[in-house]
Every structure is written in structure tokens, then in C-alpha cells.
Amino acid sequence: MMETTASPQRHMHDLYKNISPEDMRRILDYCHRNTIKNGGLFEVYSTPGEDVHMVIVSSCSEDEPLERFRPLGAFYCNYLHPGSVSIEDEDPYHDGTPSTRRHVEAVKQVVDLLVQHGHPGVKIQFNDLPALKNV
């Protein structure tokens, strides 16, 4: 009889930061209020029956038409554990292009801005993220 060993299961996400349940709810609410259809940059997809969410961040200047919006990247809420904000990890066997690395950095900057400033009634300007300069 041949023995097989299961390959270790690998998370496809890197933990970016842990935040409180209150902060998690607040940034998810902010993203829900600021979807592309509402003039914002976000699309939120939730796992039915679970408190796990994927937030797609789009990139577009405010004066461009809706058709010009392009996905910049995504972050995940509560995917690894409650309170976790994670980002898909980069393939260690692939030298990511500089623009991909900048997009990951930009998504991290968006998360930081949301945690710091994503309160009801606040309008965050995401257009000038340092990671996207000279792209």
C-alpha cells in the first residue's frame, strides 16, 4: 500500500493587520456606502452566512467616466480570523512587476486610510496614493 502525505495547506493571504471588531464594521460600512455605483471606489462581496468579506478597490480619477474604473486590488476582512485584514500573497516564485507591487502597496495605503479616516460623513480622497505615483 502506498502512503501519501498531504502537502501542507498554504494560506493564499498575508495578514496585513488586525483591527477591532468595531473598526472592521466601520470600514465595511464605509466601503458599502462608497461603492462604484455610489461614486466611490469599492465593491464589497460577502460570504453568505459568514462574516467574511472581499473588498475590491478600483482606481480612477474622480473626473473620469465610470467605464474607466479598473480594479486596483482587493483586501479581505475576517478571512484569516476575526479582525484580520489580509491581502492575497504574492507568488514567491514569480518576480512581480513593479506595477503589481505598487498596487499591493496602494491597497495597503487604502486600508490604512480607511482605518484612520473611514467614519460616517467623511469623504476620503484616494486619488494621490504615494504608491501609484509615476505608474
N, C-alpha and C positions, 0 to 999 in steps of 0.2 A: 504494500500500500504506500502510495506516495504522499509525503507530508507537504503541505503548503503553508507558507507563512503569509499572513496578511501584511500587506505593505502598510506602514504607519499612515494613518489618516492625516492629511495635511489641511489645515485651515487655509482657505484662499483669501483670507483677510488679515490685515495687520491692524492691531489695536492702535488707534491714533490717540484717543484719550478717554478717560472715564469721567462722566458728569453725573450730577444728581438727577434723580427721577423728575424733580421739578424743572430743572434746566432742560432735560430731554423733552418733556411735554411742551415746554415753551418754544423750543426751536422747531419742533414738529408742527406746532400750531402756526408759527411764523411761516414756515415753508408751505403749509396748506393754504394760508391766506395770500401768499405771494407766488401762486403758480403762473405759468406762462399765460394761461387764459385770463388771469387777473392782472397782467402786466409785469409779473415777476420773472424769476429765473428758474423756478423749481417745478419738478413733478415728483409727487410722493406716491410710492406703491407700498401697500401694506400686506403682510401675510395674513390671510383670513384666520381668525381665531387666535392669533398670537400678537404680541406687542413687538413685532419685528418689522422694520421699515427700511426701504431703499429710497434715497433722495437723489434724483438726478439733477445736477447743476448744469444749466445751459449758459452759453457765452454769447453775448450780443450787446452791442452798444444800444443805449436807450432810443436813439433816433433811427434805428434800422427797423424794417418791417419784420413781422412775426416769422415770415418764411426764412429769414436769415439766422434764426436761432439754431445753434449747434450744441450738442451735448459736450460739455467740458469734462465731465467725470461724475462719479457718484460717491456717496458715503452711506453707511449703513448704521442704523440705530438699533441697539439691543441685539445685534446679530450674534456676537460672541458671548455676551452675558448682559443682564440688565444694567443699563447705564453706560454701555460701551458705544463709542463711536469708532467705526472701523472703515478702512479703505481697502479695496482689493489689492492684494500684494502684487508686486512686480515679479515677473518671472526671473529667477536668479540666473537662468541660462540664456537670457536674452538681454542684450545691451539696449535698453530702451532709448528711443530717440530723445534728444534734448527737449523737444516739444512735449513728449509724453511726461517726462519728469517735471516740466513746468506746469503741466495740467494737474498732476498729483499735488504739487506744491500749492497751486491755486485753490484746489478743493480744500486742502488743509486750512488755507487762509480764510476761505468762506466759512468753514466750521468755526474757526476762532472768532470771526466777526459775529456769527450767529449767537455763539455762547455769550459774547460780551455785550452785544447791542440788540439782539433779536427779541425785543419786547413789543407788546401791542402798541400800535401807533407810531412806531419808529420806522423810518424809511432808511434802509442801508444802501449806500452807493457801492456797488461791487465792480464798477467799470474799470477802476485803475488798480487792479491787484498787482502788486510788485512782481509776482511770479510770471505774469503774462507780458511784461514789458519786453519789447524787441522780439516778439514772436513773429 
